[in-house]
Amino acid sequence: MLKSKTFVKKTRSGGVLKVVREHYLRDDIWCGSEVCTECKQDSTVLQRDACIESSLCPDPHYLVPDTNVVLHQIDVLEDPVIRNVVILQTVLQEVRHRSAPVYKRLKDIIHDQGRHFYTFTNEHHRETFIEREPGESANDRNDRAIRVAVKWYSQHLKTAESGSDGLKVVLLTNDQGNKLKAEENGLVVYKFDEYIKSLIGNPELVECLALSNDDKSEITSSKVLFPEHLPLSKVQAGIKSGSFLQGTFRASRDNYLEATVFVQGEGEDSTEVLIQGLQNLNRAVHQDMVAVQLLPKNQWVAPSSVVLQDDGAAKDDNVDEDEEEKVLTGPLTETARRATGKVVGIIKRNWRPFCGMLNVSQIKESTRHLFTPADRRIPRIRIETRQASTLAGQRIMVAIDGWPKDSRYPNGHFVRSLGGAGEKDTEEEVLLLEHDVPHQAFSQAVLSFLPKMPWSITPEDMAQRQDLRHLTVCSVDPPGCTDIDDALHCRELENGKLEVGVHIADVSHFIRPGNALDKEAANRGTTVYLCGKRIDMVPELLSSNLCSLRSNVERFAFSCIWEMNHKAEILKTRFTKSVIHSKASLTYAEAQLRIDDANKNDDITKSLRSLNKLAKILKRKRIENGALTLSSLEVRFHVDSETHDPIDLQTKELMETNSMVEEFMLLANISVAQKIYDEFPESALLRKHPAPPPSNYDILIKAAKSKNVRIHTDSAKALADSLDVAKVDGFQYFNTLLRILATRCMMQAVYFCSGMDSDFHHYGLASPIYTHFTSPIRRYADIIVHRLLAVAIGADSTYPDLMDKHKQSALCNNLNYRHKMSQYAQRASVAFHTQLFFKTRGILNEEGFVLFVRKNAIIVLIPKFGLEGTVFFDSKDKASPNLVFDEEGPTLKVEQHTFHIFDQVKVTISLDDSNIQHQKIRMALTKPVIPGVSVPAPEAEPQAKKQKLDC
């Protein structure tokens, strides 16, 4: 049966286009129930014995939630207790349009066969499809479609044979109008919260209910604390007229009364609007899309220079009289003033479940408590729970339900407990959740696309690839590496030239476009490396086995092979799909020992020596062209073999072999970037590193100037040359400190689609074009680059999304986000393990250098541990010393002593665990000695010896 709708619309060019939409209706869409004998279905989802013990509905029953129930109560629907649920196509489509995160969570439940969630395509069933009536809103039409589908299900199952007696179909809604109409139609219908409260034996689900509007009105005060948000229609009109600006709300970590709104512009026209004070922040939450109105210029202010945390001391919803005055803006010079505004409306909320801890109310038997998120940028959330005593001291997850204008804090509900605060597994889970790192086990749908074991290379495979198994290929990686992406070879040709090969795991052979495995890898974007743990982008069968270029096994590779002369000049370049047989899997240290051992002259060692010699020439050329050699301290933990707690902490040492591998990976990436751009100028996936704005270098220039060293920042080459000659007599560590500081001045490198941008330059590498090709096991960008290169050399076929620049650009946005969040997660993991290390160390006394100078503190770097910490000179517990800050220096005079950047100091290091959720490393000054400020150095204690393992 076919229904069609015809209408005309005007095109951009002014023409008229006739559009005919055909809608097919069918009789062969089955109900999915085991009790049904009418539907000719091969398999069923809904169980015959659909028993959830409910005092409201004691009979077996199927549940049909409406759209708003799914959108607002997904936390409850995810509980395993809720089974045998019909998700109507109408609901699924609405959820997809209104909330991508909820839609994904719902799809995950549907794919879990043990949950018995069945998708019924009511919009294409002949008996459940309905037309929209004249004057009927889209929302009312969808509500009616849901009621029609529920009625059909009820009648359909009644006609089934034995086994269906007493089986009910229950509509769940929180819409009073929808409920009344359903009751008029004779349907079994309940409000969602009353149904959940009726469940026998599952009282814990009540805690997870999102607050309804009735509940919200009970817990707000009569006093209006915030301005009314403008309706979306007025917001959109204001944005169109230019009276409002649209942007992303970014709350401050350091001052809960301050935020900025990032307004995206064309090219470099993006701006930031400063927001200060609770009234102006107007209930916006970090990462919300908001509308802001600029204040008159005479009300513009400077960013605050004060650290201010919301201690949640208020016992009610009243804002402290002084709270609005606490912002304390910076000095109001004309140059310091920033465009300042206020939030007038919310365009899109970006709420998610937040991790944190419960602050149990001091009021006896109270069920209302404040939840403090782990992320300081998120406001405290008021929740209702009767298990506060159980949740105290635990990390929990809470979701926001709403933020009324008469409530000091948003209202929310408990989602789940993560475990005891401070426990290693719990804290690891928290940092993964807070940094949005997908870390759930791979689903069966994903695993179904893996090769069947035992796997082997077939003659057909060999016929399509170049056989390079005879070459002396080896890999060089960190110790313990199992996901080996790359391998190298170098040999002398008969013509006296050198052949150099970079062989990269051919992951794209195993992950085909568009399947579940590919979609999961694209969503994850990158492998995340934590201390002692790896969150894989692809299943372990690929990452550590079939794709990993381990020694003494045959593996598929994508090879980039150059013919070079002994001056490392490229004469020829070719790319090929290949089969390799690595002769050795070496660590950087093992490779270095081979190169340095004059008694070794085997083929592997000779290959390594040639590679190392060429790499040194390549590096020298790069630096001559203006590539930057920057510095950042990476740390390695040694862990106890039994407890897995860190027992030693040291900075990583880099060897020549680290640089050797890096040079050839860079060369391969540049060669591949040029090839895919030449072939696909509109859809090549590239990587660029923008030049920093000149103001970014201010702190670097001032720091160098304090030691009478001049830094030029006109270009990357000028900066590189300046850093190369920057030396201070008697200060050996000066150049390293300067490079660390220069690293902080840099912009973030990003992926982009060549057809959507004209600036390809990579500032740090001084390369006109660059991409990522060499790590497809751990980066999805490299898989796309492999696919582009394969099409370019005729080794694989293309597909529409690969050539669509808009889809490539959207993919790049996700990859940039995932890459950034993985970096933050890795830093958080290092910080947590550093805290574990110092937890058992008591108080240590170490040498360090001043890296930054603030108004009331100095930031100190401890090279031995690669650790940064803050020494504060003001304290709530005692009188502050006399502080004089000079921004020009910058310098900080504490009593009679003046601190400059790069000054050498001695500090005590200890763990401050007074706030279990926000533990931190505390530093206190021991040298120079300043009366009333410095603390005495602790006595050294012998360290117990334990077995060490690298992690």
N, C-alpha and C positions, 0 to 999 in steps of 0.2 A: 504494500500500500504506500502510495507516495503523496505527500503533501508539499505544495510549493508556495512560495511567497515572492511576488514580483514588485520591485520598486525601482525608482530612478534616483540617481544622485549626481551632483555637479562635480566635475573633475577640476583639478588645479588649473588646467589650461582654459577652463570656461566651457567645456563641452558637457554633454549629458550622457551618462552611462546607465544602461538598463541592467539591473542586477536581478537574477533569478536564483533564489535559494531553495534547494530541494531538501525535504526532510522525509526520510524513509521510516515507515512504521512496520513492525514485524509481529508475527504471532509466535515465533520460535525463540523468545527470550524467556529463559527458565527461572523459576523462583529460588532455586538453590537449596531447598529443604529436603531432608531425608524422609519426611513423612509423605511427601507428594508422589503420587503415582501417575499423575496426568502429564507432568513435564517429562519430555524424553531427554533427560540429562545424563551424561556419562558419569559425572561426579557431583557430589553435593558438599556444601560448606556448613549450612545450618543444621544443627543436631536435632535428632528426634527427642532426646531427653534434655530439653533446654531449661535446666533448672538453676535459677538463681533464687535463693531463699529470700522472699520479700513478704513483709506483713501486708503490703498493699495488694500484691498480686501473687497469691500462693500457687496458682497454676503455672505449668511450664509456659514460657513466653519468649518471643523474639522482641528485641528493642529496635525502634526506628527513631533516632535523634534528628531534630531539625537542624538547620544551619547554625543558628546562634548557640545551640548546645555544643556542637562540635567546636566552634570557634572559641568559646569561653570556658569549656569544661574538658578540654583535651587531656589535662592532667589526670582526671578521673577515668576517662575512657581508656587511657593507657594502662590502667591497673588490670592485672590478669583476671580479677574477679568478674569483670565485665566481658561477657561472651555472647555469642549468637546475636549479632547486631547486623541489621540491614542498613547499608549506606546507600541512599538513593543517588542516582546520577545528578539530580537537581541539587542536592546538598554538596556533592563532591565538586561540581562545577563552581558553585558559589564560594566554597571554601578556597578553591584554587585561585579565584579572582581576588579574594579579600585578604588572604594571608598565606604566603608561600611557606613559611616555617610550619604552620599548623597543617597545611596540606601535605607536606613531607612526612610529618609525624603520623598523620592519618594513613597515608599510603604504607608506611612501615608496619602499622598495626594490621592493615588488610593483607599484607604479604606474609604475616605470621600465621601459619596454618593452624596453630594451636589455639588461636583466639576466635576463630569462626566468625570473622567479619565478612559479609557478602555484599558485593557491589551489584545493585540491581539497576539496569539501564531503563528506568521508567520513562525517560524522554523519547525512547524509540519503541516502546511497547504499545501496541494498538489500543489496548484497553486502559492505559494509564497516562497516555499523552493528552495534554489539554492545550487549547489555544488561549491566548491572552484576550480577555474580554475588553470591549470599549470602555475607556475610563479607568481600567484596573491598573494599578501600579505593578511594576515588575516584581516587587517584594510580595505583594498580595497574591499575584499569580503563582509564584513559587510556593508560597504557603499552601495554596489550594492544591497545587500539584502533589505536594507531600501528603496532604490528607487523602487525595484520590488514590495514591499509591498504597497508603496504609489500609484503606477500605478494600482495595483489590486484594491485597495480601490476606486480609482477614477472611474474605469470602472464598478466595481461592483455596486456602488451606482447609476450610470447612468441607469442601467438596472432595477432599482427599480421603483415601480409605482408612482403615483402622490404624490407630496410633496417633491420630491428630486430635482425639477427643480432649477438650479442655485446653488446647494450645492457643494461646492468645498472641496478638500482635499489639505491642504497646508503643504509642507515640509519646516521645519525651520532648517537652517544649517549656520554655520559660516565658513565652508570649501569651499573655492572658487572653487576647482576642483570638488567637489561633486555637487555644485550648477550648474556649467556649464553642467555637464553630465545630471543632472535632467532636465535642460532646453532643452537639445537636445532630451530628451525622451518625451517632451511635458508636463512636470509636472509643477504645480504651486509651485514655490519655492522662498523663500525670506531669506535674511540674518536675523538672529534673532533680532539684534539691530534695523535694519530698520523697521521690522514689529512692534516692541514695540513702536518705535517713531511714527508709523502711527496710533496708537490707539487714538481715539477721546474721550476726556473726562477723560483720565487717564495719564496725564503728569507725575504724581509722580512715575510711574513705570520706567521711564528713569533713575531716580536717583539710582535705584537698579541694573542696568545693570553692569555686570562685564566688566572690560576693555578688549577690543580686542587688538590684537597685533598692529593694526594701531593706536589705541588710545594711547598705551603705548609709541610708538615711538615719539609721539608728545610732551610728557611731561618729557622726559629724557634729560640730558645734553650731550654735545659732549665729555665731559671729562670722561674717564674711572676711576671709583673710587674703584672698587673691582676686584680681580683676577677672571678669567673665571672659572666656575665650570667644572670639568672634566665630560665627558660623562659617563653614567652608566656602559658601557662595560669596560672602563678603571678603574673605581672605583672597580668593582667586581673583576677584575684581580688583582688589587693592594691589595685588602683584602685577596684574596686567596694566594698571594705570601708573605703576611705579611708586605708589605711596608706601608699599610694603616690600620687603625683600624676603626671598625664600632661601633657607640654608639649613645646614646640619648643626645641631646644638652640641657643643663640646664643653662639658663641665670641667672645672678645674680640680686637679687632684689635691691642691694645696689650700684652696679657699672655697668652702661650700657656698659662699655668697657671690661667687664670680663664675662667669662662663664666657665663651666666645661662640659666635655663630659664623660658620664658614659658608660664604656665599660664592658659589661657583660661577665664574664668568667665562668669557671667550678668551682662550689663550692664557695670557698672563694677567688678565683683568680680575682675577678672583680676589675677594676682600674678606676681612674678618671684622665682625661687629662685636664690640665689648658689651657684655651685660653684667650689671652689678646690682645686688640687693634682691631679697626674696620677691618683692612685688614685681620687679622687672623680669626676673627669671620665670615667674608665673607658671610654676608646675611643670616646666619642661624637664625631661630626663635625658641624660647623656645619649647621643646618637639619634634623638628624635628629629624629624623634619619639621621645622617651625617657620612661622611668618614673624618677622620683626619689623618694628617701626623705629626709624632713627629719631633720637631726641634732638631738640634744638642744639646748635653748636656750642652755645654757652653752657650746656649741661654735659658736654663730653668730658670724660675723665681719663686718667691714666690707669694702667693695670695695677692691681694691689701688690704691695711688696711684703705682705704679711701672710704667714701660714696660719690658717684658721680651720679647725676641724669641728664638725657638729657633734658635740658631746651628748646630745639628746637628753640634757638634764631637765628640760621642761616636763612637768607632770601632766600637762594638758595640751590643748591645741593652740593656746595663746602664744603668739610670737613675742619674744622678749622685747621690751621697749627699746633696749639698746641694740637689738640684733641688727637692724638696718644700718646702724652706725658703725658696725664692726668691720665693714669692708676695708676701710682705710686705704684709699687710693694712693698711688705713687705721687711723686712730685709733679705739680701741674704746670710744667713748662709747655710751651706751644708744641715743641717737638715730641713731648711725652704723651700728649693727649691723643686718644684714639676715637674713631667713630664709635659712638655709644648708642645703644638702643634698648628696646623692651620687647618681650615676646607678647604678641597679640593673639596668636592662634596656633593650634597644632595641626599640621597638615597630615603627618603620618607618625604614629607611635612606633618605636623600634624596641619594644619591650621584649624581654626574654626571661626565663627563670634565672634568678640570681643566687649565687652561693654566699653564705655568710653565717652569722651566729645570732642566737636569740638573746636579747636582753630581757630577762624575766622581770615582770612588773613587781614593784615593791608592795603593791596593794594586795592584801591577802585574798586568795581565791579568785582573783581577777583572771579572766580568760583572754584579755587583750594585752598584747605585748609588742614591743618594738624589736624589729629585726634589723641588724646592722650588716649591710653587704660587705664582702671582702674588698670590692672595688670602691675606693673612696669617692669616686665620681657619682655614685648612685646614692640617692637619699635613703634615709631610714624608711622602713616600711612597717605599717601597723598590721598585725595579723591577729586572728582569733584562734586559740588552740587550748585544749584541755590537757595536753601532754607536755606543758612547759617544763616541768621538773625532769622529765625524761630527756627532753631536747637540750637542756642546759649543758654546755660544754661540748656539744656536737656541732659539726658543720652540717648545715641544712640548706635546702633550696626553697626559695619562695618566689612566687610570681605576683606581679602587680595586677590588680583588677581595675583600678581607677584612682583618680585624684580629684576629689570634689573641691570646690573653691572655698569651702569652709573647714578644710582639714589641713593642719600643718604638715602632715605626712601623707603619702599615698597609702591606700588600703590594698591589702593583698591576701594571699592564702598560702598555706604550707603545701609544698609539693612532695618532698621526700627527704630522708636523712641520708647523709653521705658517710657518717662515721665520726669517731672521736677526733676533736681538733688536735692538731699536732702529730697525729699518727701519719707515718710516711705514705701509706696507700691512700689515705683520705686526702692529704694535702696534694698528692699527685693528681687525684681525680679532680680536685678543686681547680688546680691551675689549668688542666686540660679543658674543663667546662668554661672557666672564666675567659679563656683565650679562644673559645669556639673551635677547638681542635677535634674533628670527628675521630673518635677512637673506639667506637663500638666494634664488636666482632663482625667480620665480613658475612653478609647474609648468604643464604643458600642460593639465591638468584645470582649473586655475584660469583660465588664459587663454582656454579654450574658451567661457567665459561672457561674454566681452567682446563689445560690439556689433561687427558686421561693418562694415568701412570700405569705401567712404566712407559716413559717417553723416550723416543730415539729419533735420530735424524734419518730420514728416508732417502732413497735414491732420487725421488722426485724433488726433494728439498735441495739436494746437492746440484741437481741440474739447473736450478735457478740462482745459484750462488757461486761466487768465486771460492775455490778451495785454497785457503791460506794456512792449512794445518801444519805445513812444513816450516813455517816461519818461527823464529825464536821470539815468541811473544811472551811477555810477563806483565804482571800487575804490581803496582806499588801503592799501598794504602796504610791507613792507621792500624795499630794493633787491634785484633779482634773483629775486624771488618768482615762481614759475611755478604753484604750487598755490593759486590764488586762491579761497578759500572764500566770501568775503562781498563784497557791494557795497551801496551806500547811495544813497538819493535823498531830496530834500526839495523840496517845491513849495508855493506858496500856493494855497489853494482859493478858489472864488468866494465862499464865506461868510466869507472873511478868516482862516480857520483854516489851520493847516499840516498837510500830509500828509507823514509821514516813513516811509520804507520801508527795512527791512533784508532784503536778498535773499541767500539762502544756497544754495550749490550743491546741487542735488537728486540727491545720490549714491544715495539709496535707490531711485531710479527704475532705476538701472543694476545695483544689487546686490540681487538678490531673495533672500528668506529661504531658508536651508537648502542653497543650492547650494555648490559648491566655492569659488567666489569669496567668498561670504559667510562660510563657515567659516574661510577663510584670514585675512580681515580681522578676524574676531572673535578669532582666536588672536593675531594681531599686536597688536591693540588700539589702537595709536597709531603715527603716523609718528615716527621718531627723527631729530633734527637734530644731526649732528655738525659739526665745523668743516670746511667745504668739501664736505660729503657729506650726502645725505639718504637714509634707509632708508624707502621708502614703505610705507604700510599697504595701499594698493591699487595695481594696475599703472599705469604711467606714462600709458597711453592715457587713463585716467580722471583721474588726479591732475593732470596737466599739460596735458590737452587737453579731452576732452569734458565733464568736470565743472568745470574751471577757468573762472571767470567773467572771461575775457579780454575786452579791448575789441574792439569792431567785429565780434563774432560773436554769433549767437543761441545762447542757452543756457537749459536748464531750471533753474528756481530754485524754492525754497520760500520764500515771502515772508511776512514779518510786517509789517503796515502799521498805523500808528496815525494817528488824527486828534488833533492837539494844538493847544492855544492857545499864545500867544507866551510863556507862563510855563512851558512844557514840561510842562503838566498833560495827562495822557492823557484824551481824551474818548471815543474809540472804538478798539477793537482788532479786527483781523481777520487771518485766516491763509488763504493760498491757494497752490496750486500754480500756477506762472506760467512765462511765457517772457519773458526780458529781453534787451536788447541794450545792453551796457555802452558808454558813450561815451568812457571814458578809464580806463586802468590806471595809477594814479599811485603814486609813492613818497611816504612821509611828508613828505620835504623838498619834493617838487614840489607837493604839496597845500598845504603851509605857504606856499610862495612865492606861489601863486595867491591865497590868503586875504589875505596881507599886501600884495599889489600893488594899489594903489588904481586903477591904470589898467585893470585887468581887470574886466570886468563881463559875461562870457558866462554862459550858463545853468549850466555846470558850476561855475564859480567862485561864482556866487550861491547855488547849492545847498550848496556846501561852507561858505560863510560862515554860512548859516542853521543848518546842522548843528552847526558849531562853537559858535555862540551858544547853541543849545539844550543842547549837551553840557556847557557850563560851568555852566548852571543845574542840570542833572541831577546833576553831580558835587557841587555845593554842597549840594544836598538830601541826597544820600547821606551826605556827611560830617556834616551836621547830625543825621542819624539815627544816627550812631555808626559809620559805615564807616571802616575803617582805611586810612591811606595809609602804607604801609611802604616800605622801600627795600632794594634789593640791587644790587650793582654787576655789570652785564653787560659783557662785553668783546667787542670786534670785532678780528679779525686782518686785517692787510693782508698779502697774499702775493705772493711773487715770481712774475712771469708765466711763467717757464720752469720753475723747480724746484718751485713751489707750496709752498715753505717760508715760514713767517711771517717778515716783515721789519719789521713794526711792530705794536704792540699798544696799544689805547686803549679807554677805557670808552665805552659807547654813550651818546649824548645823546638825551634824549626831548624831543619837541616837542609843541605843543598838539594837532597832528593825531593823535599817538599816543593821547592822552587822548580825543579826539573819537571815534575808532573804538571804543575800549574802552567808553565810556559807552553807545553804542548796542548793542554786543554784549551787555553786561550787562543792558540793558533787555529785549532780545529773549529772552535766556535766562530771565529772571524771568517774563516774560509767557507763554512757552511752558510753563514749569514749572507755573504755576498752571492753565493750560488742561488739560494732560495729567493732572494730579492730580485736577482736578474730574471729568474723564471716567473715569479709571481709578485710583481711590484705593488699590487693592491692588497694582497692577503698574506704577506710574509709575517710570521710572528718574530719580532725582534726585541732586543732589550737595550734601553738607553739609560744614561746617567746624566741628568741635567747639571749644568754648571751652577754652583751655589750663588745666591745673590751676594753682592759685595759686603753687605752688612753682616753676613754670617761669619766673615773673617775678622771682625772687630776684636774679639777676645784673643784670637791667635796673634794678631799684630801687636796688641797691647802686651801680651805675655812675653813675646820675643823682645819687644822694646824695653821691658823691665830689666833685661839682661844685656841691653845694648846690641841686640841682633835685629837686623832688618829683614822683613819678609815681604816678598813681592807676590801679589795675587792677581795680576792682570790676566794671566792665563794659567792653564795647568802646568805648562812647561816652566813658566816663571816661578810658580809655587814649588815645583819639584826641584828646580835649581837652587832656590833659596834654602829649602830644607836640607839639601845635600851639603851645603857649606855652613850650615848653622851649628856652631860649636862654641862652648864656653870653657876656658881653661880651668882644669880642676873639677869639672862638673861632667863626668862621663855619661850620666843618664839624661843629660839635657836634650839631646837630639831625639831620643825615644819619646820623652815627654811631649816635645813639640809635635811629633808625628801623631801621638795619641790625641792631642788637642785638635790637630788638623782634621783627624777622622771625624770628630764631633761637628765640624763645620760643614760636612758633606750633606748633599741631598740623598734621598733614597733612590736607588736604581729601580726601574720599573719595566714590565713587559708592555708592549703595545703592538698594534697592527699597522703595518707600513702604509696601508691605504687611508688611515685615519690621522696621520701625523706627518709632519715634514721635517722635524728635527730628530735625526737618528743618532747624533753624536754621543759617544760614551766618554764623559769627562775624565773619569778616573783612569781609564785604560788608554786615553788619547787615541781612540779608534773611531773612524767615521761610521762604522757599522759593527753590530755585535748581536749575538743571540746565545741561547743555551742549547747545546746539542749533546753534551758529554755525560749527563746524569739522568737518563730516562727512568731508571729504577726508582729514583727518589724525587723527580720533578716532572709534573705533567707537561709543562711547557716544552720540554725536550721531546716528549712523545709526538706532539704536534709538529715540531720541527723535523723529526724523523719522517713523518708522513709527507710533509712538503718536499723534503729532499728525495724521498723514494719516488714520488710522482715526477719530480724534476729529472731524474735519471732513468725513468721508465721502469722502475722496479716494482711499482704498485699503482693501483688505480685511485683516482680522486673520488670525492663525495661532496655533495652540495655545501655542507657546513664549513668544509675546509677552505672553500673559495669565497665564503661570505664574510666580507670585512666587518660587518656589524656584529655578527655572531662571534667572530674572532676577537673583536674589541671587548665584547661582554665577557668572554672567557678570560681575557687578560685582566679585567677588573677583579674577577674572582681569584685568579692566581696571585695577583699583587696583594690582595687581602689575606689570603691563606699564608703567603710567604711572610708577610709582616707579623701576623699573629703567631706563626711558628717561632719566629725570632724572639718575640716577647715571652712565649711559653718556655723556650730554652733558657732565657735569662732568669725567669722566675724559678726554674728548676735549679739552676746554679745557685741562686740566692738562698733557696730552701736548704740545699745540701751544705752551703757555707754556714748557715745557721746551725745545722746538725753538727758540723765539725766543731764550731766554737762552743756548742752547748757543753761539751765534756772537757773543754780546755781551760775553764776558769778565765782568768784575765791574763792576756799576753801583752808584751811590750815590744813594739816593732817600729822600724824606721819607715818614714813615708815622705811624700812630697805634696805640697799644696797645689791642687789642680785648678780650683776655682776659689774666688773670694766673694763672700756674700755680705749683706748688711749686718748680720748677727752670727755668722759662722764661716768656717773654711771647709772646703771639700778636700779630703786627703786621699791620695792614692798610695796603697801599700804594694809595691812591686812584687814582693815575695809571694803574696797570695793573689795578685791581680785583683785586689779588693778596693772598692771605694767606700768611704764613709764620711759622715758629717760631724765636725766638732762644733757644738753650739756654745756660744759664750753668754747667752741669756738663759735664765732658768726660773721656773715658777717657785722653786724651793728656796732660793737664796737671792740676795741682791745682785743685780747685774753689774759687771764691771763697766767702766767708761769706754764706750765704743764710738769710733769715728770712721765712717766709711767714705772713701774717695772713689767715685765711679770712674774717673779718668784713668786711674792707675792700672787696674783697680787695686786698691789697698784697703786694709782694715787695721786700724790702730786700736789695740786692746790695752788699756792702761798706757804703759810707756813703750810697748813693743808693737812694731808695725809688720803686718804680714803681707807678702807679695806672692804672686803666682810663682810656682816652682821652688819656693823656700823649702828647705829640708827641716822636718820636724820629727819628733818621737811621740807616739801615742800609745795608750792602752786600748786593747780591743777586747770586747766582751759581748755576750748576747743579752739583750734586753728583752726578757720574755714576760714583762708585766702585763702586756696586752697579748693574749695567746693568739688572737686572730692576726695581729699585725706585729709579729716579732721582728726585731731589727738588730743590726749590728751597731753597738754603741761605741763611739771613740771619745777618749778624753786626752787632753794634752799633758805630756810629761816634760817635753823640751820643745822650745825654750821655756824656762821657768818664769812664770808670771805670778806674782803673789796674789793669792785669792782665786786663781784660775787654774793653774796647773795642778795635777795630782801626782802623788809619789809613784814611782815605777814599782811594779810588783816584783816579788822575788821569783827567780826562775825555779820551776819544778821539773824534775826528770820525767820524761815521757815513757809510758809503758810501750814495750815492743810488741807489735802484733803482725800477723801475716798480712801482706799487702797484695792486692789485686788491682790492675788498671781497670778503670771504667770510663 
